[in-house]
Structure formats: C-alpha cells, structure tokens
Amino acid sequence: MQSFRVDDFIAGLIGGGSSVVVGHPLDTVKTRLQAGTGYRNTLHCILTIYRKETVMGFFKGMSFPLASNTIYNSVVFGFFSNTQRLISQYRYGDGRHPCGMVDLTVASMLTGLMSVGLGAPVDLVKIRLQMQTQTVRAENLNLAGNVSNGSNIPLRSINMPSQRLYRGPIHCISSILQTEGLQGLYRGAGAMILRDVPGYTLYFIPYTIFCNLMKPDSTSSIHPGSIWLAGGLAGSISWVTATPADVVKSRLQADAQLQRKYKGIVHCIVQSYKTEGAQVFFRGASVNAIRGFPMSSTMFLTYELSLKFFRSL
C-alpha cells in the first residue's frame, strides 16, 4: 500500500521517549492531586513529595511508561499519519493530498479510540506505581475482623509509608491479572475513551492550525521553533480540556481492589461530586496546562525532526 509509511512509527517512538522524560515529574504531581489525599494545592503537593521522597519521588513509576510510552506514541503518531493518508487516498485519490478539517477530525477521533487499547493498561500500571506512597483512606482498607460492618469509620488518612503493594511494573501487572483478571488492566478504559477521543482531536487540530499560521507561506517549511511552540500550545489546550475525564480515569485506575470505592464511571462522578464538589473535576488542571506544554512541544519537535531526517536518507 503506497499510502502506508513506517517512518512515522519510528519518529513517534523517538518523540515518545523524549516526552516521557520531560513530562513524568509533573505527571506524578497531577496523579497525586487527582487521586490522592492531603494536598492543599499544586505547590504543597510538589513540596510534600520532595520532602518525603526526595527528587526520586517525582520519577516514581517512570521505567514502565518510558518503555511503554515510546511504543504507545509510535503507534499513535504512526496511526494518525497513515490514517490521514488513507483518508486522502479514499477521498481525493492521492495520499499526499492535504487533509481538510473534517478529515483531520476523523483521523484524530479514530486515533483517540485506537489509543485506549494500548494506553489503558500503561496508564493503569503507571498510576498504581505512582500512588504507592500515597496515604490510604480508612474506607479503602479492608478492616474485616477488626471493625464490624456496621461501624461508622470516620474519614481520615492513615500513613503507611512502608507498605508497597508492587515491587515494580512486572509485579504490578502480574498482581492485577491475578486479583482482577485481564479486565482489571482495562479499569478506567471507558473514562479514557471520554478523555482521548476529544483529547486527540484538540491535540492534532490546534497543532495543525498553529503550524499553518506560523508558516511564512504554504510552500515553505516550518521553523523548528514554530513546531515547538505549536506543539506546546496544542498540548496545553488538549490536556486542560481533558482534565475532567482525566480525573475520573485516574480515580478509577487508582482504586485498587482492597475495597472498591467506585462501581464505574457514573458512580465515580456522582461520588466525587457529592464529597468534593464540582471543583474536583478540575483538580490538576493547572499542572496539566504546565505539563502539557513541554511534553507536547518535545514530542512534536522530536517527531518532526526525526521524520525529516529519515526522509532525507
């Protein structure tokens, strides 16, 4: 098939690895704010992690996403670029024909839907590892045998810094499969669809628009600085708008099977709203906006430069 290219996948692989290294520290902060307890705001969360866990606390759980997200972004960018060419081939008879906004929207939404199959287990393991030093709420603990079922347990947090459920990503995957089955790896996948289908649409389309605006003319190539800026702005827009669905996804995925708090997406939304108000769905939005810029600017710049290099060979 003429419209299929492998270099998009390779460039996505390189871009994915670089973006993980840049964005993981703030991703840890974002996860703790959304699914954890005891943090007053973003700065308090950062200082707490640093004081209790040193700098290494910000890189907790990074080995798995570093390995997996390189593959994940390779598939996402490769799929998106090849889908664009397939749409152009089908609609205009030429895979090189520029895509219109409708074409880009379809390609972006399909990419978001496809990404969940690979991304849901990756996010789940990353979040479970990131949350290991987080305080555990009393109602999450299985207190059978110590407290009668009818007891009224007050909301409080119990510090359990020495307790580690998982020794690493492989042990985490193995434990989830043993206790929750294969479907356990896809806990929160529904919320991830709600996040990623519109999220990728608001990722690729703004990037394309900004790049077109910053080009001197339609025939010239875009400057690397413009790619960096367009990618960063697109990432911030995408992550901020995706924050409500991301909060629900993070809570569902962090909800390990000690004693489940949430039965599903709707129950998580209702319970979160009842206990913490509407503002809970925007928790971590500022971190997402800040984190989205360097991650996405690095991703797009590395991707575009790698692609240019491979196509010049």
BAROTOR-782401 format. One record per atom (N, C-alpha, C, CB): x negated, y, z negated. Coordinates in steps of 0.2 Angstrom, whole numbers, padded with zeros to 4 digits, always signed. Atoms other than C-alpha are relative to their C-alpha. Glycine has a CB too. Layout:
REM residues N
XYZ/...
***
This chain:
REM residues 313
-0004-0006+0000/+0000+0000+0000/-0004+0006+0000/+0005+0000-0006/+0004-0006-0001/-0008+0016+0006/+0001+0005-0006/+0002+0003+0007/-0001-0005+0005/+0000+0027-0007/-0002-0002-0007/+0008+0001-0001/+0002+0002+0007/-0007+0017-0022/-0008+0001+0000/+0002-0008-0001/+0007-0002+0001/-0024+0023-0029/-0002-0002-0007/-0001+0007+0001/+0002+0003+0006/-0034+0015-0043/-0004+0006-0004/-0005-0006+0001/+0004-0005+0004/-0045+0031-0047/+0004+0004-0005/-0003+0004+0006/-0004-0003+0005/-0030+0039-0056/+0000-0004-0006/+0007+0001+0003/+0001+0004+0006/-0031+0025-0068/-0006+0001-0004/+0002-0008+0001/+0006+0000+0003/-0049+0026-0071/-0001+0007-0003/-0006-0001+0006/+0001-0007+0003/-0049+0045-0073/+0005+0001-0006/+0003+0005+0005/-0004+0000+0006/-0034+0043-0085/-0003-0003-0006/+0007-0003+0001/+0004+0003+0005/-0045+0031-0095/-0005+0004-0004/-0003-0006+0003/+0005-0004+0003/-0059+0043-0097/+0003+0006-0004/-0004+0003+0006/-0004-0006+0003/-0047+0058-0101/+0003-0002-0007/+0005+0003+0004/-0003+0003+0006/-0038+0047-0114/-0004-0001-0006/+0004-0006+0001/+0005+0001+0005/-0053+0043-0124/-0002+0006-0003/-0006-0004+0003/+0002-0007+0003/-0059+0061-0125/+0005+0003-0004/-0002+0004+0006/-0005-0003+0003/-0042+0067-0130/+0001-0003-0007/+0006+0000+0004/-0001+0003+0007/-0041+0055-0145/-0005+0002-0005/+0000-0008+0001/+0005-0002+0004/-0057+0060-0152/+0001+0007-0002/-0007+0000+0003/-0001-0007+0001/-0052+0079-0151/+0006+0000-0004/+0001+0004+0006/-0006-0001+0003/-0034+0076-0157/+0002-0004-0006/+0005-0001+0004/-0002+0005+0005/-0034+0062-0170/+0000+0004-0007/-0005-0005+0000/-0001-0003+0007/-0038+0073-0186/+0006+0003-0001/-0006+0005-0001/-0006-0004+0001/-0023+0084-0183/+0006-0005+0001/+0001+0006+0005/-0005+0005-0001/-0013+0069-0178/+0001-0004-0007/-0002-0006+0005/-0001+0003+0007/-0016+0061-0196/+0003+0005-0004/-0007-0001-0003/-0003-0005+0004/-0011+0078-0204/+0008+0000+0002/-0003+0007+0001/-0007+0000-0002/+0005+0078-0193/+0004-0006-0003/+0000+0000+0008/-0003+0006+0003/+0009+0060-0198/+0002+0000-0007/-0004-0006+0002/-0001+0000+0007/+0007+0063-0216/+0005+0005-0002/-0007+0002-0004/-0005-0005+0002/+0018+0079-0216/+0007-0003+0002/-0001+0006+0005/-0007+0003-0003/+0032+0069-0206/+0002-0005-0004/-0001-0001+0007/-0002+0006+0003/+0032+0053-0215/-0002-0001-0007/-0002-0006+0004/+0003+0001+0006/+0023+0056-0231/+0004+0004-0005/-0007+0002+0000/-0003-0004+0005/+0027+0065-0248/-0005+0004-0003/+0004-0005-0005/+0005-0004+0004/+0019+0078-0259/-0004+0005+0003/-0005-0005-0003/+0004-0005-0004/+0013+0090-0246/+0004+0006+0000/-0003-0002+0007/-0004-0006+0000/+0019+0108-0248/+0000+0003+0007/-0003+0005-0005/+0001-0003-0006/+0013+0114-0231/-0006-0003+0004/+0000+0008+0000/+0006+0003-0004/+0000+0110-0217/-0007+0001-0004/+0000+0004+0007/+0006-0002+0003/-0014+0119-0226/-0001-0005-0007/-0001+0007-0002/+0000+0005+0006/-0010+0109-0243/-0002-0007+0002/+0006+0001-0004/+0002+0007-0002/-0010+0093-0233/-0007-0001+0002/+0005-0002+0006/+0007+0001-0002/-0027+0096-0225/-0004+0000-0006/-0002+0006+0005/+0005+0000+0006/-0035+0101-0242/+0001-0006-0004/+0002+0006-0004/-0001+0006+0004/-0027+0086-0251/-0003-0006+0004/+0008-0002+0000/+0003+0005-0003/-0033+0074-0238/-0008+0000+0000/+0001-0001+0008/+0008-0001+0000/-0051+0081-0238/-0002-0001-0007/-0001+0008+0002/+0002+0001+0007/-0051+0081-0257/+0000-0007-0003/+0004+0005-0005/-0001+0007+0003/-0045+0064-0260/-0004-0005+0005/+0007-0002+0001/+0003+0005-0005/-0053+0055-0244/-0006+0003+0004/+0006-0002+0005/+0005-0003-0003/-0066+0067-0238/+0001+0001+0008/-0007-0004-0001/-0001-0001-0007/-0068+0071-0219/+0002-0007+0003/-0007+0002+0003/-0002+0007-0003/-0066+0052-0215/+0007-0001+0000/-0004-0005-0003/-0007+0001+0001/-0048+0053-0221/+0004+0002+0006/+0002+0004-0006/-0003-0003-0006/-0044+0063-0205/-0001-0005+0006/-0003+0007+0002/+0001+0005-0006/-0051+0049-0194/+0003-0007-0002/-0007+0000+0002/-0003+0007+0002/-0041+0035-0203/+0004-0003+0006/+0004+0001-0007/-0004+0003-0006/-0034+0023-0190/-0002+0002+0007/+0007+0001-0002/+0002-0003-0006/-0044+0031-0176/-0002-0006+0005/-0005+0005+0000/+0003+0005-0004/-0053+0015-0170/+0005-0003+0005/-0003-0005-0004/-0005+0003-0004/-0037+0007-0164/+0003+0005+0006/+0006-0002-0004/-0002-0004-0006/-0030+0022-0154/-0005+0002+0005/+0003+0007-0003/+0005-0002-0005/-0047+0026-0147/-0001-0005+0005/-0007+0001-0004/+0000+0005-0005/-0047+0009-0139/+0006-0001+0004/-0001-0007-0004/-0006+0001-0004/-0029+0008-0135/+0003+0006+0004/+0005-0002-0005/-0003-0006-0004/-0025+0026-0130/-0004+0001+0006/-0001+0006-0004/+0004+0000-0006/-0039+0025-0117/+0004-0004+0006/-0007-0002+0000/-0004+0004-0004/-0029+0011-0109/+0007+0003+0001/+0001-0007-0002/-0007-0003+0000/-0012+0020-0113/+0000+0006+0005/+0002+0002-0007/+0000-0006-0005/-0017+0036-0104/-0002-0002+0007/-0005+0005-0003/+0002+0002-0007/-0025+0027-0090/+0007-0003+0004/-0005-0006+0000/-0006+0003-0003/-0008+0018-0087/+0005+0006+0001/+0004-0005-0005/-0004-0005+0000/+0002+0034-0090/-0002+0005+0006/+0000+0005-0006/+0002-0004-0005/-0008+0045-0078/+0000-0003+0007/-0007+0003-0001/+0000+0003-0006/-0010+0032-0065/+0007-0002+0002/-0004-0007-0002/-0007+0001-0002/+0008+0028-0065/+0003+0006+0002/+0004-0003-0006/-0003-0006-0002/+0013+0046-0064/-0002+0002+0007/-0001+0005-0005/+0002-0002-0006/+0002+0050-0050/+0002-0005+0006/-0008+0000+0000/-0002+0005-0005/+0006+0034-0040/+0008+0000+0001/-0002-0007-0002/-0008-0001-0001/+0025+0037-0043/+0001+0006+0004/+0003+0000-0007/-0001-0006-0004/+0023+0054-0036/-0001-0002+0008/-0005+0006-0002/+0002+0002-0007/+0015+0047-0020/+0006-0005+0003/-0007-0003+0000/-0005+0005-0002/+0028+0033-0019/+0007+0004+0002/+0002-0005-0005/-0006-0004-0001/+0042+0046-0020/-0001+0004+0006/+0002+0005-0006/+0001-0004-0006/+0034+0057-0007/+0000-0004+0006/-0007+0003+0000/+0000+0005-0005/+0032+0042+0004/+0007-0002+0002/-0004-0007-0002/-0007+0002-0001/+0050+0037+0002/+0004+0006+0003/+0003-0002-0006/-0004-0006-0002/+0057+0055+0004/-0002+0003+0006/+0001+0005-0006/+0002-0004-0005/+0046+0063+0016/-0004-0004+0006/-0005+0005-0002/+0004+0005-0005/+0037+0048+0025/-0008+0001+0000/+0002+0002+0007/+0007-0001+0001/+0020+0054+0019/-0002+0001-0008/-0002+0007+0003/+0002+0000+0007/+0012+0050+0002/-0003+0006-0003/-0003-0006-0002/+0004-0006+0002/+0002+0066+0002/+0004+0006+0000/-0006+0001+0005/-0005-0005+0000/+0017+0077+0004/+0001+0003-0007/+0007-0001+0003/-0001-0003+0007/+0018+0089-0011/+0007-0001-0003/-0001+0008+0000/-0007+0002+0003/+0032+0084-0023/+0003+0007-0002/-0001-0004-0006/-0004-0005+0002/+0046+0096-0027/+0002-0001-0007/+0007+0001+0004/-0002+0000+0007/+0053+0100-0045/+0004-0006-0001/+0003+0006-0002/-0004+0006+0001/+0066+0086-0043/-0004-0006+0000/+0006+0000+0005/+0004+0006+0000/+0053+0073-0038/-0005+0000-0006/-0005+0001+0006/+0005+0000+0006/+0041+0079-0052/+0004-0002-0006/-0003+0006-0001/-0005+0002+0006/+0056+0077-0065/+0001-0007+0000/+0006+0004+0001/-0001+0008+0000/+0060+0059-0059/-0006-0003-0002/+0002-0002+0007/+0006+0004+0001/+0042+0054-0059/-0002+0001-0008/-0006+0003+0004/+0002-0001+0007/+0039+0062-0077/+0005-0004-0004/+0001+0007-0001/-0005+0004+0004/+0055+0053-0084/-0001-0007+0001/+0007+0002+0002/+0002+0007-0001/+0050+0037-0077/-0006-0002-0004/-0001-0002+0008/+0006+0001+0004/+0033+0039-0084/+0001-0001-0008/-0005+0005+0001/-0002+0000+0007/+0040+0043-0101/+0004-0007-0002/+0005+0005-0002/-0003+0007+0002/+0051+0027-0101/-0004-0005+0000/+0006-0001+0005/+0005+0005-0001/+0037+0016-0095/-0005+0000-0006/-0003+0001+0007/+0006-0001+0005/+0025+0023-0108/+0002-0003-0007/-0001+0007-0001/-0002+0003+0007/+0036+0016-0123/-0002-0007-0001/+0007+0001+0000/+0002+0007+0000/+0032-0002-0118/-0007-0001-0003/+0001-0003+0006/+0007+0000+0003/+0014+0001-0122/-0002+0004-0006/-0005+0002+0006/+0002-0005+0005/+0014+0016-0133/+0003-0002-0007/+0002+0006+0002/-0003+0001+0006/+0026+0010-0146/-0004-0004-0005/+0007-0004+0001/+0004+0004+0005/+0015-0004-0154/-0006+0004-0002/-0002-0006+0003/+0006-0004+0002/+0000+0008-0153/+0001+0005-0005/-0003+0003+0007/-0002-0005+0005/+0009+0022-0162/+0002-0003-0007/+0006+0004+0002/-0002+0004+0006/+0016+0009-0175/-0006-0001-0004/+0004-0006+0002/+0006+0002+0004/-0001+0002-0180/-0004+0006-0002/-0005-0004+0005/+0003-0007+0002/-0009+0020-0180/+0003+0003-0006/+0000+0005+0006/-0003-0003+0005/+0004+0026-0191/+0000-0004-0007/+0007+0002+0001/+0000+0005+0006/+0004+0011-0203/-0007+0001-0003/+0001-0007+0002/+0006-0001+0003/-0015+0014-0205/-0001+0007-0003/-0005-0002+0006/+0001-0006+0003/-0014+0032-0207/+0003+0001-0007/+0003+0005+0005/-0004-0001+0006/-0001+0031-0221/-0003-0005-0006/+0007-0002+0002/+0002+0005+0005/-0011+0018-0231/-0002+0003-0007/-0006-0004+0002/+0002-0004+0006/-0017+0031-0244/+0005+0004-0003/-0007+0003+0001/-0005-0005+0002/-0001+0040-0245/+0004-0003-0006/+0005+0000+0006/-0004+0003+0006/+0009+0039-0261/+0006-0003+0002/+0001+0006-0005/-0006+0004-0001/+0023+0027-0262/+0006+0002-0004/-0001-0008-0001/-0006-0002+0004/+0041+0032-0267/+0002-0006-0004/+0005+0003+0005/-0003+0005+0005/+0049+0022-0281/+0005-0004+0004/+0003+0002-0006/-0006+0004-0003/+0064+0017-0270/-0003-0004+0006/+0005+0005+0003/+0003+0004-0005/+0052+0010-0257/-0004-0007-0003/-0005+0004+0004/+0003+0006+0003/+0044-0003-0269/+0005-0005-0002/-0004+0003-0006/-0004+0006+0002/+0051-0020-0272/-0001-0001-0007/-0001-0006+0005/+0001+0000+0007/+0054-0019-0290/+0005-0006-0003/+0002+0007-0003/-0003+0006+0002/+0064-0035-0291/-0003-0004-0006/+0002-0005+0005/+0003+0004+0006/+0061-0044-0308/-0002+0005-0005/-0006-0004+0003/+0002-0005+0005/+0056-0028-0316/+0005+0005-0002/-0006+0004+0002/-0005-0005+0001/+0071-0017-0314/+0006-0004+0003/-0001+0007+0003/-0006+0003-0003/+0089-0023-0312/+0003+0004+0006/+0005+0000-0006/-0003-0003-0006/+0098-0020-0296/+0004+0006-0001/+0003-0005+0004/-0005-0005+0001/+0110-0008-0304/-0004+0006-0004/+0005-0002-0005/+0004-0005+0003/+0096+0003-0312/+0000+0006+0004/-0007-0002-0002/+0000-0006-0004/+0096+0021-0307/-0008+0002+0000/+0004+0006-0003/+0008-0002+0000/+0077+0024-0302/+0000+0007+0002/-0004-0005+0004/+0001-0007-0002/+0073+0042-0302/-0005+0001+0006/-0002+0005-0005/+0005-0001-0006/+0064+0049-0286/-0006+0002-0003/+0003+0005+0005/+0006-0002+0003/+0046+0050-0290/-0005-0003+0005/-0001-0002-0007/+0006+0003-0004/+0029+0046-0281/-0004-0004-0005/-0003+0005+0004/+0004+0004+0004/+0018+0033-0288/-0007-0001+0004/+0002-0007-0001/+0007+0000-0003/-0001+0035-0284/-0002-0007+0000/-0005+0005-0003/+0003+0007+0000/-0008+0018-0278/-0006+0000+0005/+0006-0005+0003/+0005-0001-0005/-0024+0023-0270/-0004-0006+0001/-0005+0005-0003/+0004+0006-0001/-0032+0006-0272/+0003-0005+0004/-0002-0003-0007/-0004+0005-0004/-0018-0003-0263/-0001+0001+0007/+0007+0000-0002/+0001+0000-0007/-0022-0007-0245/+0004-0006+0003/-0007+0000+0002/-0004+0005-0003/-0009-0017-0235/-0004-0003+0006/+0007+0002+0002/+0003+0003-0006/-0020-0019-0220/-0008+0002+0000/+0003+0004+0006/+0007-0001+0000/-0039-0021-0218/-0002+0003+0006/-0003-0007+0000/+0002-0003-0007/-0039-0015-0200/+0005-0001+0005/-0007-0002+0002/-0005+0001-0005/-0029-0014-0184/+0002-0007+0002/-0002+0003+0006/-0002+0007-0002/-0030-0033-0180/+0004-0003-0006/-0007-0004+0001/-0003+0002+0006/-0025-0037-0198/+0007+0003+0000/-0004+0001-0006/-0006-0004+0000/-0011-0024-0196/+0005-0003+0005/-0001+0007+0001/-0004+0003-0005/-0004-0032-0180/+0002-0007-0002/-0004+0000+0007/-0002+0006+0002/-0005-0049-0187/+0005+0000-0006/-0007-0004-0003/-0005-0001+0005/+0004-0044-0203/+0007+0002+0002/-0003+0005-0005/-0007-0002-0002/+0018-0036-0194/+0003-0005+0004/-0001+0006+0005/-0003+0006-0004/+0020-0051-0182/+0003-0005-0005/-0005-0003+0004/-0002+0005+0004/+0021-0062-0197/+0006+0001-0004/-0006-0002-0005/-0006-0002+0005/+0033-0052-0208/+0006+0002+0004/-0003+0005-0004/-0005-0004-0003/+0043-0043-0195/+0002-0003+0007/-0001+0007+0001/-0001+0002-0006/+0041-0053-0179/-0002+0004+0006/+0007-0002+0001/+0002-0005-0006/+0037-0046-0161/+0004+0006+0000/+0001-0004+0006/-0004-0006+0000/+0052-0034-0163/-0003+0005-0005/+0007-0002-0002/+0002-0004+0005/+0043-0027-0178/-0005+0005+0003/-0004-0003-0006/+0005-0004-0004/+0029-0020-0166/+0004+0006+0004/-0004-0004+0004/-0004-0005-0004/+0043-0010-0157/+0005+0004-0005/+0004-0003+0005/-0004-0004+0005/+0051-0002-0173/-0001+0007+0002/-0002-0002-0007/+0000-0007-0002/+0055+0016-0168/-0001+0001+0007/-0006+0003-0003/+0001+0000-0008/+0054+0012-0149/+0006+0004+0002/+0000-0007+0003/-0006-0004-0002/+0072+0020-0147/-0002+0007-0001/+0006-0002-0004/+0002-0007+0001/+0066+0036-0155/-0005+0002+0004/-0002+0001-0008/+0006-0002-0004/+0050+0036-0145/+0003+0001+0007/-0005-0006+0000/-0003-0002-0006/+0061+0035-0129/+0003+0007+0000/+0006-0006+0002/-0003-0007+0001/+0071+0050-0135/-0006+0006+0000/+0004+0001-0006/+0005-0005+0000/+0054+0059-0138/-0004+0000+0007/-0005-0002-0005/+0005+0000-0006/+0044+0053-0122/+0003+0002+0006/-0003-0006+0000/-0003-0001-0007/+0057+0054-0108/+0000+0008+0001/+0007-0003+0000/+0000-0007-0001/+0060+0073-0110/-0007+0003-0002/+0005+0003-0005/+0007-0003+0002/+0042+0075-0118/-0004+0000+0006/-0002-0004-0005/+0005+0001-0006/+0033+0069-0102/+0003+0005+0005/+0000-0007+0002/-0003-0005-0005/+0045+0080-0092/-0003+0007-0001/+0008+0000+0000/+0002-0006+0002/+0040+0095-0102/-0008+0000-0001/+0003+0002-0006/+0007+0000+0000/+0022+0090-0101/-0003+0001+0007/-0003-0007-0003/+0002+0000-0007/+0019+0087-0082/+0002+0006+0004/+0001-0006+0003/-0003-0005-0004/+0031+0100-0075/-0003+0007-0002/+0007+0000-0001/+0003-0006+0001/+0024+0115-0085/-0007+0000+0002/+0000+0001-0008/+0007+0001-0003/+0006+0109-0081/+0000+0002+0007/-0003-0007-0002/+0000-0001-0007/+0010+0109-0063/+0002+0008+0002/+0005-0004+0004/-0002-0007-0001/+0019+0126-0064/-0006+0005-0002/+0006+0002-0004/+0006-0004+0002/+0004+0134-0073/-0005+0000+0004/-0002-0002-0007/+0005+0001-0005/-0008+0127-0061/+0001+0004+0006/-0002-0007+0001/-0002-0004-0007/+0001+0134-0046/+0000+0007-0001/+0007-0002+0002/+0001-0007+0002/+0002+0151-0055/-0007+0003+0000/+0004+0002-0006/+0007-0003+0001/-0016+0152-0058/-0005-0002+0006/-0003-0004-0006/+0004+0001-0006/-0022+0146-0041/+0000+0007+0004/+0003-0005+0005/+0001-0006-0004/-0029+0161-0030/+0005+0000+0006/-0007+0001+0002/-0004+0001-0006/-0019+0154-0015/+0002-0008+0000/-0003+0003+0006/-0003+0007+0000/-0010+0137-0011/-0006-0004+0003/+0006+0000+0005/+0005+0004-0003/-0025+0131-0001/-0007-0001-0004/-0002+0002+0007/+0006+0000+0004/-0039+0134-0014/+0001-0005-0006/-0002+0007-0002/+0000+0004+0006/-0044+0123-0028/+0000+0004-0006/-0006-0005+0000/-0001-0003+0007/-0040+0127-0046/-0007+0000-0004/+0006-0002-0004/+0006+0000+0005/-0054+0133-0058/+0001-0004-0006/-0001+0007-0002/-0001+0004+0006/-0058+0121-0072/+0002+0004-0006/-0007-0003-0002/-0003-0004+0006/-0054+0135-0085/+0007+0001+0001/-0004+0007+0000/-0007+0000-0001/-0037+0136-0077/+0003-0006-0002/+0002+0003+0007/-0002+0007+0002/-0035+0117-0079/+0001+0000-0007/-0004-0005+0004/+0000+0001+0007/-0040+0118-0097/+0006+0004-0003/-0007+0003-0002/-0005-0004+0003/-0028+0132-0101/+0007-0002+0002/+0000+0008+0003/-0007+0003-0002/-0013+0125-0091/+0001-0007-0004/+0000-0002+0008/-0001+0006+0004/-0016+0108-0099/+0002+0001-0007/-0006-0005+0000/-0001-0001+0007/-0017+0115-0116/+0007+0003-0002/-0005+0005-0003/-0006-0003+0001/-0001+0126-0114/+0006-0005+0001/+0001+0006+0005/-0005+0005-0001/+0009+0111-0107/+0000-0005-0006/-0002-0004+0006/+0000+0005+0006/+0003+0100-0122/+0004+0003-0006/-0007-0001-0002/-0003-0003+0006/+0009+0113-0135/+0008+0000+0001/-0003+0007+0000/-0007+0000-0001/+0026+0115-0126/+0003-0007-0001/+0001+0003+0007/-0003+0007+0001/+0029+0096-0125/+0000-0002-0007/-0005-0004+0004/+0000+0003+0006/+0024+0092-0142/+0005+0004-0005/-0007+0001-0003/-0005-0003+0005/+0034+0106-0151/+0007-0002+0002/-0001+0008+0002/-0007+0002-0002/+0050+0102-0141/+0001-0007-0002/+0001+0001+0007/-0001+0007+0001/+0047+0084-0145/+0000-0002-0008/-0005-0005+0003/+0001+0001+0007/+0045+0086-0164/+0006-0003-0003/-0002+0007-0003/-0005+0003+0004/+0062+0082-0170/+0001-0008+0001/+0007+0003+0002/+0000+0007-0001/+0062+0065-0161/-0006-0003-0003/+0000-0001+0008/+0006+0002+0002/+0044+0063-0166/+0000-0002-0008/-0006+0004+0001/-0001+0001+0007/+0049+0065-0185/+0004-0007-0001/+0004+0006-0003/-0004+0006+0001/+0062+0051-0183/-0004-0006+0001/+0006+0000+0004/+0004+0005-0002/+0050+0040-0174/-0005-0002-0006/-0004+0001+0007/+0005+0001+0005/+0036+0042-0187/+0003-0003-0006/-0003+0007-0002/-0003+0003+0006/+0048+0039-0202/+0002-0007+0001/+0006+0004-0001/-0002+0007-0001/+0055+0023-0194/-0007-0004+0000/+0003+0000+0007/+0006+0004+0000/+0037+0017-0190/-0004-0001-0006/-0004+0003+0006/+0004+0000+0007/+0030+0021-0207/+0004-0004-0005/-0001+0007-0002/-0005+0004+0005/+0045+0012-0215/-0002-0007+0000/+0007+0001+0002/+0002+0007+0000/+0036-0004-0219/+0005-0004-0004/-0007-0001-0003/-0005+0004+0003/+0045-0019-0224/-0001-0002-0007/+0001-0006+0004/+0000+0002+0007/+0043-0018-0243/+0007+0000-0002/-0004+0006-0004/-0007+0000+0001/+0061-0012-0245/+0002+0006+0005/+0002+0002-0007/-0002-0005-0005/+0068-0003-0229/+0004+0005-0003/+0003-0004+0006/-0004-0005+0001/+0075+0014-0231/+0005+0002+0005/-0005+0007-0002/-0004-0002-0006/+0081+0016-0213/+0002-0006+0004/-0004+0005+0004/-0003+0006-0004/+0093+0004-0204/-0001+0001+0008/+0007+0000-0001/+0001-0001-0007/+0090+0013-0187/-0001+0008+0001/+0005-0003+0004/+0001-0007-0002/+0089+0030-0178/+0005+0004-0003/+0000+0001+0007/-0006-0004+0002/+0106+0037-0183/-0001+0000-0008/+0007-0003+0002/+0000+0000+0007/+0104+0031-0201/-0006+0005-0003/-0001-0007-0003/+0006-0004+0002/+0086+0039-0202/+0002+0008+0001/-0006-0002+0005/-0002-0007-0001/+0093+0056-0195/+0005+0002-0006/+0003+0001+0007/-0005-0002+0005/+0108+0056-0207/-0003+0001-0007/+0006-0005+0000/+0004+0000+0006/+0097+0051-0222/-0005+0006-0001/-0003-0006-0002/+0005-0005+0000/+0084+0063-0218/+0003+0007-0001/-0005+0000+0006/-0004-0006+0001/+0096+0077-0216/+0003+0001-0007/+0006+0001+0006/-0003-0001+0007/+0105+0074-0232/-0004+0001-0006/+0004-0007-0002/+0005-0001+0006/+0090+0073-0243/-0005+0006+0001/-0004-0006+0000/+0005-0005-0001/+0079+0086-0235/+0002+0006+0005/-0006-0003+0003/-0003-0005-0004/+0090+0097-0224/-0003+0000+0007/-0002+0007-0003/+0002+0000-0008/+0088+0102-0205/-0007+0001+0001/+0005+0005+0003/+0007-0002-0001/+0071+0109-0208/-0005-0006+0001/-0002+0004-0005/+0004+0006+0000/+0064+0091-0210/-0002-0002+0007/+0003-0006-0003/+0001+0002-0007/+0066+0088-0191/-0005+0005+0004/+0006+0000+0004/+0006-0004-0003/+0053+0102-0188/-0006+0000-0004/+0003+0007+0001/+0006+0001+0004/+0041+0096-0200/-0006-0002+0004/+0001-0005-0006/+0005+0001-0004/+0024+0096-0192/+0000+0003+0007/-0001-0008+0001/+0000-0003-0006/+0029+0107-0178/-0006+0004+0002/+0007+0004+0001/+0006-0004-0001/+0015+0119-0181/-0006-0004+0002/-0001+0005-0006/+0006+0005-0002/+0002+0105-0181/+0001-0003+0007/+0000-0006-0006/-0001+0003-0007/+0010+0098-0165/-0002+0005+0005/+0007-0002+0001/+0002-0005-0005/+0008+0115-0157/-0008+0001+0001/+0003+0007-0002/+0007-0001+0001/-0010+0117-0163/-0004-0006+0003/-0002+0001-0007/+0003+0006-0002/-0015+0099-0160/+0001-0001+0008/+0003-0006-0004/-0002+0001-0007/-0006+0098-0143/-0005+0004+0005/+0007+0002+0001/+0004-0004-0005/-0017+0112-0135/-0007-0004+0001/-0001+0007-0003/+0007+0003-0002/-0035+0104-0137/+0001-0007+0002/-0004+0000-0007/+0000+0007-0003/-0029+0086-0134/+0002+0000+0007/+0006-0003-0004/-0002+0000-0007/-0020+0090-0118/-0004+0004+0004/+0007+0004+0000/+0004-0004-0004/-0032+0103-0112/-0006-0005+0002/-0003+0006-0003/+0005+0005-0001/-0046+0090-0114/+0002-0006+0004/-0002-0003-0007/-0003+0006-0004/-0035+0076-0107/+0000+0002+0008/+0007-0002-0002/-0001-0002-0007/-0031+0086-0091/-0006+0002+0003/+0005+0006+0001/+0007-0002-0003/-0048+0094-0088/-0004-0006+0001/-0003+0004-0005/+0004+0006-0002/-0057+0077-0090/+0003-0004+0005/+0000-0004-0007/-0004+0004-0006/-0044+0068-0079/-0002+0003+0007/+0007+0000-0002/+0001-0003-0007/-0045+0081-0065/-0007+0000+0002/+0002+0007-0001/+0007+0000-0001/-0064+0082-0066/-0003-0007+0002/-0005+0003-0005/+0002+0007-0002/-0066+0063-0066/+0003-0002+0007/+0003-0004-0005/-0003+0001-0006/-0054+0062-0052/-0004+0003+0006/+0008+0002+0000/+0003-0004-0005/-0063+0075-0042/-0007-0004+0002/-0002+0007-0002/+0007+0003-0001/-0080+0066-0045/+0001-0007+0004/-0003-0002-0007/-0001+0006-0003/-0073+0049-0040/+0002+0000+0008/+0006-0004-0003/-0002-0001-0007/-0065+0056-0024/-0005+0003+0005/+0006+0004+0000/+0005-0003-0004/-0081+0064-0019/-0005-0005+0002/-0004+0006-0004/+0005+0006-0001/-0091+0047-0019/+0001-0002+0007/+0001-0005-0005/
***
